[in-house]
Structure formats: structure tokens, C-alpha cells
Amino acid sequence: MPPFSPASEDGGAFCCAEPSASFSLDTMHAIQVTTTGGPEVLTYAEVDSPTPTKEQLLVDVSVAGVNYIDTYYREGIYNASVPFIIGLEGTGRVVHDPQGEIAPGTMVAWDHAFGSYAEQVCVPRDRVVAVPDEIPSAVAGSMLLQGMTAHYLTHGVYQLGEGASCLITAGAGGVGLILTQMAKSLGATVYSVVSTDEKEELAYGAGADCVFRYSSGLAEQVRRHNGGRGVDVVYDGVGKATFNESLEVVRPRGTVALFGAASGPVPPMDPQLLNKHGSIFLTRPSLGAWTSQEGEFQMRAQAVVQAVIDGDLDFRISAEYPLAEAAQAHRDLQERKTTGSIVLRVRED
């Protein structure tokens, strides 16, 4: 199903819009990075407003999602030419569609629109999805990147099903809680790894079968709970601090999906380690690659939206920060002070 249906004869929500002669601010506030580094490089600045191409929509941002990938761009782990406006995800109302297909005021959510920590952003028209009224803006602004990540991990990298087992690191984080819910809905046994009592409670609340703490004996503890077999797949978003345990805990010919590096990048490794642990598979997947085929973004985005509408996915928004406090949001995220999702509130709905 495409993210937007053709215009209805009775003038539905996605009717064609007359182009407006005046649609863009001259300047706007945004979070700009002029040099890469720690959270202190995130500057609340007045910058020129963007102008959309024919393949983009201009959107007034209501909420910007805050994700770990944003810290990789901020630190220079992922390359971007400075100066740049940070952020990839959010929700807001369409201001202008150069092709006149989507009406001004239509509420949309998006993923992979660079520059989303801002009052306005240009969004690729093939990376948006309509937001139903029943989904709160804070949820809409953070559901796609994390939700589609969980979707491709459980419905692509390793297809979970009845009788399968998985280990999820950072189990009380934004992706971790959604991953847990998706994995349980598919009939899998879920082992979750967290750092505090509060996070343990959240992981169990999302459906985890057993919750563990980070330790050098993590793999041994998990194996004791599943008869020594090891899990079918490890979904590891932590990276450096958990990678060796991830290799130890997966069963022979199982899969380790290293989809993030919250604790830092994994050092170079000898591929012979994969043989040593039982001919296991190692992948470093990305959302971009798993939404690159025709119709794949729409399929995953619609699956997430429908699951939210149906009540099958519960997105926990643990904190909202004003746009100007993006640096504090990054500090709290990287210091593991947050659970679930966090967002930047740019404007009220």
C-alpha cells in the first residue's frame, strides 16, 4: 500500500493542493553542527529556510525524533559536510508540495530527511507516511526509524517465528522495547539485557521472557535458561561492550545482527572467530539497505503505523525536550539516562 492514496472524489485528506506563492520562512531556528564532536557542538541557530525540489515536500516540523544514529553524525562517525542541520526523523504538517498532490496541513511522518532538528525540513516524497489523528505527534515523530528497524530485524535479517529465540541488548531502549513486542507477537522467546531495575521492569512489561544484566558471564547465564543451546539470533545495538558475549551466546549457525554501536564501534576482528563459534553468521545491517528496494519503505512504514493503530505496538515516550535543548537530549541518551524514545518538541500541534 502506498503511503498516500490518490485523491478521492469527495475531497479527502490527500486531495490535490493549489501551489502557494508564499510557503517558506525566510529564516528559521535549527540545530546546526559546524564542527563534529560531543553534545556541546549542537548549536541552536537561526539559518536560512529550505526550499523543496519537485521530489520533496516542505514540512513544518512539530516533533523531531532523537536517535542514536544522530550521535554518529554529530561525532563524525558517519560523514556529513559541515555545516549541517542534524536529525533524520519527525512528524509535522505539509506546507508545500511542488507537485500539488498533497494538501497543505496534511500530517505526515518521515524517516531519512536530513535536517529534521529544525522548524522546517524538506522531506523526500517517497519517505513519508500519513499520520492518522489517533496517533499522538510525539509517537508519530519517533515511530518510523525505531519501528522499521525492529521490523527489518525480525522480518528480514532473521525471520522470527514460533519456537525461535532471540537476545536483545539495550532491551529497554527505543528499539529494544519495540523489538521485544514484535518478537513476542511472532511467537519467539525473548531474552533481554538491561542495566537497571527500572529498565528490567520495562523489558518485562514489553513481554520479555527473561531479563539479564550486563556481565562477562552473560552468555553462560542465557544458555542456562535455554538448555545450553544458545539463541537463534542476537540483536545487538550496543556494539563494543557486548559483541564478544553476542558471539558466545548464539547457537551454531545462528545469526548475530550488529545493528548499532551505543558503546562504541566493534574493533576489527578475525573472521575465523565465526568458525570458532559454530559457523555463525554476522551482519551489520542498516535501515537504509533494508528499505532500499521498491515499495520496501512503504511496506515497513505501513506495518508500523497499522500496529500502532491496532494497539499491537506501544511506543514509550520517556521525555520531550524543547528544540533548543537538543544537546541535553543527546547527553541523556548517551549517558543511558533515558528509556524508550525521546523527542524534540519543535512546535505544538
C-alpha positions in Angstrom: 0.0 0.0 0.0 1.5 3.4 -0.9 1.8 6.0 1.9 -0.7 8.2 0.2 -3.9 7.2 -1.7 -5.0 9.0 -4.8 -7.2 12.0 -4.3 -10.8 11.0 -3.5 -13.7 12.5 -5.4 -15.2 13.9 -2.3 -12.1 15.9 -1.4 -10.5 13.6 1.1 -7.4 14.3 3.2 -5.0 13.8 0.4 -6.7 15.9 -2.3 -4.6 17.9 -4.7 -3.4 21.3 -3.5 -3.1 24.5 -5.3 0.6 25.6 -5.2 1.1 28.6 -2.9 3.1 31.6 -3.9 4.4 32.1 -0.3 5.1 29.0 1.7 8.6 29.2 3.2 10.0 31.2 6.1 13.0 33.4 5.2 14.9 32.1 8.2 14.2 29.5 10.9 15.6 28.0 14.0 17.5 24.8 13.8 20.2 22.7 15.5 23.3 23.2 13.4 26.7 21.4 13.6 29.7 23.4 12.4 32.3 21.0 13.7 31.8 17.4 14.9 32.3 16.4 18.5 30.3 16.0 21.7 26.8 17.3 22.5 28.2 20.8 23.0 28.6 21.1 19.2 24.9 21.2 18.8 24.1 24.9 18.3 20.6 26.4 18.3 20.9 28.8 15.4 19.0 31.0 13.0 19.6 29.7 9.5 18.1 30.0 6.0 14.9 28.1 5.5 15.0 25.2 3.0 13.3 25.2 -0.5 11.9 21.9 -1.7 12.7 20.3 -5.1 9.9 18.6 -7.0 10.8 15.3 -5.3 10.4 16.8 -1.9 7.7 18.2 0.5 8.3 21.2 2.6 7.0 20.4 6.1 6.6 22.5 9.3 8.1 20.2 12.0 6.1 19.5 15.1 8.3 16.8 16.6 11.8 15.6 15.7 12.8 12.1 16.8 16.1 11.7 18.6 18.0 8.5 17.7 21.4 7.0 18.3 22.3 7.4 14.6 22.1 11.2 15.2 25.0 11.0 17.6 27.1 9.1 14.9 26.7 12.1 12.6 27.3 14.6 15.4 30.6 12.8 16.3 31.7 12.4 12.7 31.5 8.6 12.8 29.1 8.9 9.8 30.3 11.6 7.4 28.4 14.8 6.6 29.7 18.0 5.2 29.7 20.8 7.8 27.9 22.9 8.5 24.8 20.7 8.6 21.5 20.5 10.4 21.2 17.3 12.3 18.3 14.8 12.5 16.6 12.3 10.3 13.1 11.7 11.6 10.0 13.5 12.7 6.4 14.5 12.1 4.6 17.7 11.1 2.3 19.3 8.6 2.9 19.8 4.9 3.4 23.4 4.0 4.0 23.0 0.3 4.1 20.2 -2.3 5.7 21.4 -5.6 3.8 18.8 -7.5 0.4 19.8 -6.0 -0.5 16.3 -4.9 -0.6 16.6 -1.1 -2.7 19.2 0.5 -1.2 21.8 2.9 -1.9 20.9 6.5 -1.7 17.1 5.9 0.0 15.5 8.9 2.9 13.2 7.9 5.8 11.4 9.5 9.1 10.6 7.8 12.4 8.9 8.1 15.7 9.8 6.5 15.1 13.5 5.9 18.4 15.0 6.9 17.9 18.3 8.7 14.9 17.3 10.8 16.1 19.2 14.0 14.5 22.3 12.6 11.4 24.4 12.3 11.1 23.3 8.6 12.5 20.5 6.6 12.4 19.2 3.1 11.4 15.6 3.1 11.8 13.2 0.1 8.2 12.5 -1.0 8.9 8.7 -1.1 9.9 8.7 2.6 6.6 10.0 4.1 3.6 8.3 5.5 0.2 9.8 6.5 -0.4 10.1 10.2 -3.9 9.2 11.4 -5.4 11.6 14.0 -5.4 8.9 16.7 -1.6 8.7 16.8 -0.1 11.4 19.1 2.6 13.6 17.5 5.3 12.5 19.9 4.7 8.9 18.9 4.5 9.7 15.2 7.7 11.7 15.4 9.7 8.7 16.7 7.9 5.6 15.4 9.3 5.1 12.0 13.1 4.8 12.4 12.8 2.6 15.5 9.8 0.7 14.4 11.1 0.0 10.9 14.4 -1.0 12.4 12.7 -3.6 14.6 10.6 -4.7 11.6 13.5 -5.4 9.3 15.4 -7.2 12.1 12.5 -9.5 12.9 11.0 -9.8 9.4 14.2 -9.7 7.3 17.6 -10.1 8.8 16.3 -13.1 10.8 12.7 -14.1 10.3 11.4 -14.9 13.8 8.6 -17.4 14.4 7.1 -19.8 16.8 9.8 -21.6 18.8 12.6 -19.2 17.8 14.7 -17.4 20.4 16.5 -14.1 20.5 18.7 -12.0 22.7 18.2 -8.2 22.6 20.8 -5.9 24.1 19.7 -2.4 25.3 16.3 -4.1 25.9 14.7 -1.0 27.4 15.8 1.4 24.7 13.6 2.7 22.0 14.4 -0.1 19.5 14.7 -2.7 22.3 11.2 -2.3 23.6 9.7 -2.4 20.1 11.9 -5.3 19.1 10.6 -7.2 22.2 7.0 -6.5 21.3 7.4 -7.6 17.7 9.4 -10.7 18.6 6.7 -11.8 21.1 4.0 -11.2 18.6 5.8 -13.6 16.3 5.9 -16.3 18.9 9.6 -16.1 19.8 11.2 -16.4 23.2 12.9 -13.1 24.2 15.9 -12.7 26.4 16.6 -9.0 27.2 19.7 -7.3 28.6 19.3 -4.1 30.6 21.3 -2.1 33.2 18.9 -1.1 36.0 15.9 -2.3 37.9 13.7 0.3 36.2 14.7 -0.9 32.8 14.2 -4.5 33.8 10.6 -3.7 34.7 10.1 -2.0 31.3 11.6 -5.0 29.5 9.3 -7.4 31.3 6.4 -5.1 30.6 7.1 -5.2 26.9 6.9 -9.0 27.0 10.5 -10.3 27.6 10.6 -13.9 28.9 13.8 -13.3 31.0 15.8 -10.2 31.7 19.6 -10.2 32.4 22.2 -7.6 33.4 25.4 -6.8 31.5 28.2 -9.0 32.7 31.2 -11.0 31.5 29.2 -14.2 32.1 26.0 -13.1 30.2 26.3 -15.8 27.6 26.6 -18.6 30.2 23.6 -17.2 32.1 21.4 -17.2 29.0 22.5 -20.7 28.0 21.5 -22.0 31.4 17.9 -20.7 30.7 17.6 -22.4 27.3 19.2 -25.7 27.9 22.6 -24.8 26.8 21.6 -24.5 23.2 22.2 -20.8 22.7 19.8 -18.4 20.9 18.9 -18.3 17.3 19.7 -14.7 16.8 21.3 -11.8 18.8 20.0 -8.3 18.0 22.9 -6.2 19.3 22.6 -2.4 19.3 25.3 -1.9 21.9 28.4 -2.9 20.0 31.8 -2.9 21.6 30.8 -3.7 25.2 28.6 -6.7 24.3 30.0 -8.0 21.0 32.1 -10.9 22.4 29.1 -12.1 24.6 26.9 -11.9 21.5 29.3 -14.3 19.7 29.3 -16.6 22.7 25.5 -16.8 23.2 24.4 -17.5 19.7 23.8 -21.1 18.7 25.9 -22.8 16.0 24.8 -21.5 12.6 22.9 -18.8 14.3 23.0 -15.1 13.5 24.4 -12.0 15.2 22.9 -8.8 13.9 25.0 -5.9 15.0 22.7 -3.0 14.2 24.2 -0.3 16.4 27.2 0.8 18.5 25.9 2.6 21.5 29.1 1.7 23.5 31.4 2.3 20.6 32.4 0.6 17.3 33.5 -3.0 17.4 37.2 -3.4 16.8 38.4 -5.2 13.6 38.1 -9.0 14.0 39.4 -12.2 12.5 36.6 -13.9 10.5 37.9 -17.2 11.9 36.0 -16.3 15.1 32.8 -17.0 13.3 34.0 -20.6 12.6 35.2 -21.0 16.2 31.7 -20.2 17.5 30.0 -22.7 15.2 29.9 -21.3 11.7 27.7 -18.4 12.8 26.5 -15.6 10.6 27.4 -11.9 11.3 25.7 -9.0 9.7 25.9 -5.2 10.1 22.6 -4.2 8.7 21.1 -0.7 8.2 17.7 0.7 7.8 18.7 2.3 4.5 19.7 -1.0 3.0 16.5 -2.7 4.3 14.2 -0.1 2.8 16.1 0.3 -0.5 14.0 -2.0 -2.7 11.0 -0.7 -4.5 8.0 -0.5 -2.1 10.0 -1.6 0.9 9.8 1.6 2.8 6.1 1.8 2.3 5.6 -1.8 3.4 7.6 -1.4 6.6 6.2 2.1 7.4 2.6 1.0 6.9 3.2 -2.1 9.0 4.5 0.0 11.9 1.6 2.6 11.6 -1.0 -0.1 11.5 0.5 -1.9 14.5 0.3 1.4 16.5 -3.3 2.0 15.4 -4.3 -1.6 16.4 -2.6 -1.3 19.8 -0.1 -4.1 18.9 2.9 -1.7 19.4 3.2 0.6 22.3 5.8 3.4 21.9 7.0 4.7 25.2 8.0 8.4 25.0 10.1 8.9 28.2 11.0 12.6 27.6 10.3 15.6 25.4 12.9 18.4 25.1 12.5 21.8 23.5 14.4 22.1 20.2 16.9 24.4 21.8 17.8 21.7 24.4 19.0 19.1 21.8 22.4 18.9 23.4 20.9 17.9 26.7 18.8 15.2 24.9 22.0 13.8 23.4 23.7 13.8 26.8 20.9 12.0 28.4 20.7 9.4 25.6 24.4 8.6 25.6 24.6 8.5 29.4 21.9 5.9 29.4 19.5 8.1 31.4 16.6 7.5 29.0 14.3 4.6 28.3 12.1 4.1 25.3 12.0 7.0 22.9 12.9 10.7 23.4 11.9 13.6 21.1 12.4 17.3 20.5 9.2 19.4 20.6 9.6 22.0 17.9 6.0 23.4 17.9 2.7 22.5 19.3 0.2 20.6 17.1 
